[in-house]
Amino acid sequence: MKHCTPVFLLLTFLLAIPVQAQKMSKEKKTLIDHIEQQRSEMTAISDSIWALAEVAFEEQGSSELLASYAENNGFQVTRGVAGMPTAFVATYGSGKPVIGILGEFDALPGISQKAQPTKSPLKEGAAGHGCGHNLFGTASLGAAIAIKKMIEDGSLKGTVKFYGTPAEEKFFGKIWMVEAGLFDDLDVCMDWHPAAETKADVQSSLALVDFIVEFHGQAAHAAGDPWNGRSASDALELYTTGINYYREHVKPTVRIHYHIQDGGQVVNVVPDYSKLWVRVRDTKREGLAPVYEHVKRMAEGAAIMANVDHEVSLVSGIYELLVNRTGGAAMHKNLELLGDITYTPEEIAFAKKIQEAVNKPTVGMNSKLKPFEKTKENPGGGSTDVGDVSWVVPTIRMGATVAPKDTPWHSWAVVACGGMSIGHKGMLHASKALGMTMIDLYKDPKLIEEVKAEFKERKGDHEYKALIPEGGPPVGSN
């Protein structure tokens, strides 16, 4: 029988120790203390943004809460950047490296909800944070402030930037911030998103393009002389029918959505105007482009059939995420150090009641850290304007649990959790993991070099080009 060497025995012993029980650096312990010291303030800010529930480009109160908190903690804040009144950048420090961190704070219309596990609007018809953005911006800023304190006391050297980014749910404000060059001086950018599981995020997202189609016809009496009318509503119906037939003939990675915004006002008038919002998605920008061009041509065909005029207006378009596995691996190690989020019996009961209300298995919270994943070729899922940021600066991402397993996203159920302790715990967990990974970047120039090298390799010779209309962000378009 072979005997194990002392070195092998020591290695086996170390691997058997839970990662969170292994030694955490003094700097990371200090950062966690700085975030814990902010716990009450971060919770109050998050709850205030949750209650405000302001939608795209209307986040005046939410933006100001975060900007003022940054300012009161010694950051230099520049408000109203890139032509958006609710966008801002908060900066502290000097020199390299320059590490950025993203924060969102816009809500979704029509899903207002109390912080309770049964559906009950806080305000009927109002907006709600069904994507947890009240937690998102607050966690990121908490991490940035903790890093700022460590730069201030000399533990770290460099610059930290927090980006207050509006309108992620609708108009994609980060595109205009990228176009304004606000990320050009960054070495690395950090990002997270509220989720129903905790993990380092090394999956891409879907590229998309949004555009408005309008049809203009001739009004007439719907019974008395309909032959004198040219129906914009007919064109709209022909167009959406064409889209639905086209779905069979696109690749499985493609998604096409539309929302009818105006189909006529009354039943006894042939409508002279109709309008719909159309969205096309695919896993890659190059796959999206031909579908976008064809769907635009279909609008012309619908207009010809209904004998009306039409116009197509670009809203905006976003890239798929450019994954960075090197940064993701560093993030995963810090999530291992932190360990799993723990919940009280009351929180688990709250989660199970939500699952029962939305007809899902009542299994409670998914608190276990997911293993470091392989990056999928076609991950599916949603879209984010973080994609555009990831094509101009290496971006490290993570998700933290803020809602029960299998909870429908963009729904009242997520709103409910974001206004109580389940959401708060995920927020603080994310803040710590983000800050700990930022410490690794500040302390290890080689890690930054490796993150940048992967970014350059994945990007190749592609030249980033924003897909936005002329005339600046559509502020006030709601």
Residue pairs with C-beta under 8 A, 6 or more apart in sequence:
4 12
14 22
18 339
19 333
19 336
19 337
19 339
20 336
20 337
20 338
20 339
22 337
24 337
25 439
27 150
27 155
27 156
27 439
27 443
28 334
28 337
28 436
28 439
30 150
30 155
31 146
31 147
31 150
31 432
31 435
31 436
31 439
32 432
32 435
32 436
34 145
34 146
34 149
34 150
34 435
35 42
35 142
35 143
35 146
35 428
35 431
35 432
35 435
36 428
38 142
38 145
38 146
39 428
41 69
42 138
42 139
42 142
42 427
42 428
42 431
43 424
43 427
45 65
45 66
45 69
45 138
46 134
46 135
46 138
46 418
46 423
46 424
46 427
47 134
47 419
48 61
48 62
48 65
49 61
49 62
49 65
49 66
49 105
49 129
49 133
49 134
49 137
49 138
50 129
50 134
50 415
50 418
50 419
51 122
51 419
52 59
52 61
52 62
52 107
53 107
53 112
53 122
53 126
53 127
53 128
53 129
54 60
54 61
54 62
54 105
54 106
54 107
54 127
55 106
55 107
55 108
55 109
55 127
55 169
55 170
55 478
56 106
56 166
56 167
56 168
56 169
56 170
56 171
56 173
56 478
57 84
57 85
57 86
57 166
57 167
57 171
57 173
57 473
57 474
57 475
57 476
57 477
57 478
58 86
58 478
59 86
59 105
59 106
59 107
59 166
59 167
60 85
60 86
62 86
62 105
62 106
62 134
62 137
63 79
63 85
63 86
63 87
63 88
63 105
63 164
63 166
66 88
66 103
66 105
66 137
66 138
66 141
66 162
66 164
67 77
67 79
67 88
67 90
67 164
69 141
69 145
70 77
70 90
70 141
70 144
70 145
70 162
71 77
71 90
73 145
73 148
74 92
74 148
74 152
75 90
75 91
75 92
75 144
75 145
75 148
75 162
76 90
76 91
76 92
77 88
77 89
77 90
77 91
78 88
78 89
78 90
78 91
79 85
79 87
79 88
80 86
80 87
80 88
81 87
81 88
81 89
81 177
81 180
81 182
82 173
82 176
82 177
82 179
82 180
82 182
82 473
83 176
83 180
83 472
83 473
83 475
84 166
84 167
84 173
84 176
84 177
84 473
84 475
85 475
86 164
86 166
86 167
87 164
87 165
87 166
87 173
87 176
87 177
88 163
88 164
89 161
89 162
89 163
89 164
89 182
90 141
90 144
90 161
90 162
90 164
91 159
91 160
91 161
91 162
92 144
92 148
92 151
92 152
92 159
92 160
93 148
93 151
93 157
93 158
93 159
93 160
94 158
94 159
95 157
95 158
95 159
96 158
96 159
96 187
97 158
97 159
97 187
97 188
97 441
97 442
97 445
97 448
98 158
98 159
98 160
98 161
98 185
98 186
98 187
99 147
99 158
99 159
99 160
99 161
99 186
99 187
99 188
99 189
99 190
99 438
99 441
99 442
100 160
100 161
100 162
100 163
100 183
100 186
100 188
100 189
100 190
100 393
101 140
101 141
101 143
101 144
101 160
101 161
101 162
101 163
101 189
101 190
101 191
101 434
101 438
102 140
102 163
102 165
102 174
102 189
102 190
102 191
102 386
102 389
103 136
103 137
103 138
103 139
103 140
103 141
103 162
103 163
103 164
103 165
104 133
104 136
104 137
104 165
104 166
104 168
105 133
105 134
105 136
105 137
105 164
105 166
106 133
106 166
106 167
106 168
106 169
106 170
107 127
107 128
107 129
107 130
107 133
107 134
107 169
108 127
108 128
108 129
108 130
108 131
108 169
108 410
109 127
110 125
110 126
110 127
110 128
111 127
111 128
111 130
111 410
111 411
111 412
111 415
112 121
112 122
112 123
112 124
112 125
112 126
112 127
112 128
112 412
112 415
113 119
113 120
113 121
113 122
113 128
113 412
113 413
113 415
113 416
113 419
114 120
114 121
114 122
114 416
114 419
115 416
115 417
115 419
115 420
116 416
117 350
117 351
117 353
117 354
117 357
117 416
118 353
118 357
119 357
119 412
121 412
122 128
128 412
128 415
129 135
129 414
129 415
129 418
129 419
130 409
130 410
130 411
130 412
130 414
130 415
131 169
131 193
131 194
131 409
131 410
131 414
132 193
132 194
132 402
132 403
132 414
132 417
132 418
132 423
132 426
133 168
133 169
133 194
134 418
134 419
134 423
135 194
135 402
135 418
135 423
135 424
135 426
135 427
135 430
136 192
136 193
136 194
137 164
138 427
138 431
139 192
139 400
139 427
139 428
139 430
139 431
139 434
140 162
140 190
140 191
140 192
140 430
140 431
140 434
141 162
142 427
142 428
142 431
142 435
143 190
143 430
143 431
143 432
143 434
143 435
143 438
144 160
144 161
144 162
146 431
146 435
147 156
147 160
147 435
147 438
147 439
147 442
148 160
150 156
150 439
151 157
151 158
151 159
151 160
156 439
156 442
156 443
157 442
158 442
160 438
161 186
163 174
163 177
163 182
163 183
165 173
165 174
165 177
165 385
166 173
167 173
167 473
168 174
168 384
168 385
170 478
171 315
171 316
171 473
171 474
171 477
172 316
172 318
172 385
172 388
173 385
173 473
174 385
174 386
174 388
174 389
175 316
175 318
175 385
175 388
175 466
175 467
175 468
176 466
176 468
176 472
176 473
177 183
177 389
178 388
178 389
178 392
178 464
178 466
179 466
179 468
183 189
183 389
183 392
183 393
184 392
186 393
187 393
187 394
187 441
187 448
187 452
188 327
188 393
188 394
188 395
188 396
188 441
188 448
188 451
188 452
189 389
189 390
189 393
189 394
189 395
189 396
190 395
190 396
190 397
190 434
190 437
190 438
191 386
191 389
191 395
191 396
191 397
191 398
192 201
192 397
192 398
192 399
192 400
192 430
192 433
192 434
193 201
193 384
193 397
193 398
193 399
194 399
194 400
194 402
194 403
194 414
194 418
194 423
194 426
194 427
194 430
195 399
195 400
195 401
195 402
195 403
196 366
196 401
196 402
196 403
196 404
196 405
196 406
196 407
196 409
197 366
197 370
197 399
197 401
197 405
198 335
198 340
198 341
198 366
198 367
198 368
198 369
198 370
198 398
198 399
198 400
198 401
198 426
198 429
199 332
199 335
199 369
199 370
199 372
199 373
199 398
199 399
200 328
200 329
200 331
200 332
200 335
200 372
200 373
200 397
200 398
201 328
201 397
201 398
201 399
202 323
202 324
202 325
202 328
202 372
202 373
202 375
202 397
203 321
203 323
203 373
203 375
203 376
203 379
203 381
204 283
204 320
204 321
204 322
204 323
204 375
204 376
204 379
205 320
205 321
205 379
205 381
205 382
205 383
205 384
205 386
205 387
206 253
206 255
206 281
206 282
206 283
206 320
206 380
206 381
206 382
206 383
207 281
207 282
207 283
207 284
207 285
207 287
207 288
207 317
207 318
207 319
207 320
207 383
207 387
208 279
208 280
208 281
208 282
208 288
208 317
208 318
208 383
209 279
209 280
209 288
209 292
209 314
209 316
209 317
209 467
210 277
210 278
210 279
210 314
210 315
210 316
210 317
211 277
211 278
211 292
211 296
211 312
211 313
211 314
211 315
212 275
212 276
212 277
212 278
212 312
212 313
212 315
213 239
213 275
213 276
213 278
213 299
213 310
213 311
213 312
214 273
214 274
214 275
214 310
214 311
214 313
215 232
215 235
215 236
215 239
215 273
215 274
215 275
215 302
215 303
215 306
215 308
215 309
215 310
216 232
216 272
216 273
216 308
216 309
216 310
216 311
217 229
217 230
217 231
217 232
217 234
217 235
217 270
217 271
217 272
217 273
217 306
217 307
217 308
217 309
218 228
218 229
218 230
218 270
218 272
218 308
219 229
219 269
219 270
219 271
219 272
220 226
220 227
220 228
220 229
220 269
220 270
221 228
221 229
221 268
221 269
221 270
222 229
222 267
222 268
222 269
222 270
223 268
226 270
229 270
229 272
230 270
230 272
230 306
230 307
230 308
231 270
231 271
231 306
231 308
232 264
232 271
232 272
232 273
232 274
232 306
232 308
233 263
233 264
233 270
233 271
233 274
234 305
234 306
234 308
235 274
235 302
235 303
235 305
235 306
235 308
235 310
236 260
236 263
236 274
236 275
236 276
236 302
238 301
238 302
238 305
238 306
239 276
239 298
239 299
239 302
240 258
240 260
240 276
242 298
242 301
242 302
243 256
243 258
243 278
243 295
243 298
246 256
246 294
246 295
246 298
247 256
250 256
250 291
251 282
251 287
253 282
253 283
253 287
253 378
253 380
254 280
254 281
254 282
254 287
254 288
254 291
255 279
255 280
255 281
255 282
256 278
256 279
256 280
256 281
256 291
256 295
257 278
257 279
257 281
258 276
258 277
258 278
258 279
259 276
259 277
260 274
260 275
260 276
261 275
261 276
261 277
262 273
262 274
262 275
262 276
263 271
263 274
264 271
264 273
264 274
265 271
277 315
278 295
280 288
280 291
280 292
280 295
281 288
281 383
282 288
282 291
283 320
283 377
283 378
283 379
283 380
284 320
285 317
285 319
285 320
288 317
296 312
299 310
299 312
300 310
302 310
303 309
303 310
313 469
314 467
314 468
314 469
315 469
315 474
316 467
316 468
316 469
317 467
317 468
318 383
318 384
318 385
318 387
318 388
318 467
319 387
319 388
319 390
319 391
319 464
320 383
320 387
321 384
321 386
321 387
321 390
321 395
321 397
322 387
322 390
322 391
322 395
322 455
322 458
322 459
323 375
323 390
323 458
324 390
324 394
324 395
324 396
324 451
324 454
324 455
324 458
325 375
325 454
326 447
326 450
326 451
326 453
326 454
327 394
327 395
327 396
327 437
327 451
327 454
328 372
328 396
328 397
329 372
330 396
330 437
330 440
330 441
330 447
330 451
331 396
331 397
331 398
331 433
331 437
332 372
334 433
334 436
334 437
334 440
335 369
335 398
335 433
336 369
337 436
338 429
338 432
338 433
338 436
339 369
340 367
340 368
340 369
341 365
341 367
341 400
341 401
341 425
341 426
341 429
342 367
343 351
343 364
343 365
343 367
343 422
343 425
344 421
347 365
347 421
347 422
347 425
348 364
348 365
350 417
350 420
350 422
351 364
351 365
351 403
351 404
351 405
351 417
351 422
352 362
352 363
352 364
352 404
354 403
354 404
354 407
354 413
354 416
354 417
355 361
355 362
355 363
355 364
355 404
355 405
355 406
355 407
356 362
357 413
358 406
358 407
358 408
358 411
358 413
360 404
360 405
360 406
360 407
361 405
361 406
363 404
363 405
363 406
364 404
364 405
365 401
365 404
365 405
365 422
366 401
366 404
366 405
367 401
386 395
386 397
388 464
388 466
389 395
391 459
391 462
391 464
392 464
393 455
394 451
394 452
394 454
394 455
396 437
396 451
398 430
398 433
398 434
400 426
400 427
400 429
400 430
400 433
401 426
401 429
402 414
402 417
402 418
402 422
402 423
402 425
402 426
402 427
403 409
403 413
403 414
403 417
403 418
403 422
403 423
404 413
404 417
404 422
407 413
407 414
407 417
408 414
417 423
440 447
441 447
441 448
441 451
